[in-house]
């Protein structure tokens, strides 16, 4: 079982760092190649601490993503809420999967999330840029395991400090 102590500080720190990196990527227009760190962060925290983090957290991070991207507020929230719901519904199954299978599940869920975001944006008249968003989803899925390890290690170190 993962350590549940000091989750608030770890959660806030990881979301702020992921948001800053996400903002930096948007500032230099490498969005296509930049991993979706905030979405990975949501997946990590939903799987790590489902009692404290859930659909409302995912919706809130989706609003943050929409604000950072400068798109319609709430466009990313629907997809992330669906991802959080699927993760919470199948949490014990997903936790038992090996890392390759978890990576595949994260790839599918992030793809669904961004596809829903594109559908919402298309419904309000924003033109789509095709399937190029899947490149960022693939990079994000490949970074799932290292991200998971780094955040777990950081949580352990923070727990030792306090």
ABEGO torsion letter per residue (X at the ends): XBBABGAAAAAAAAAAAAAAAAAAAAAAGAAAABBBAAAAAAAAAAAABAAABBAAAAAAAAAAAAAAAGBBBGAAAAAAAAAAAAAAAAAAAAAABBAAAAAAAAAAAAAAAAAAAAAAAAAAGBBBAEAAAAAAAAAAAAAAAAAAAAAAAAAAAAAAAX
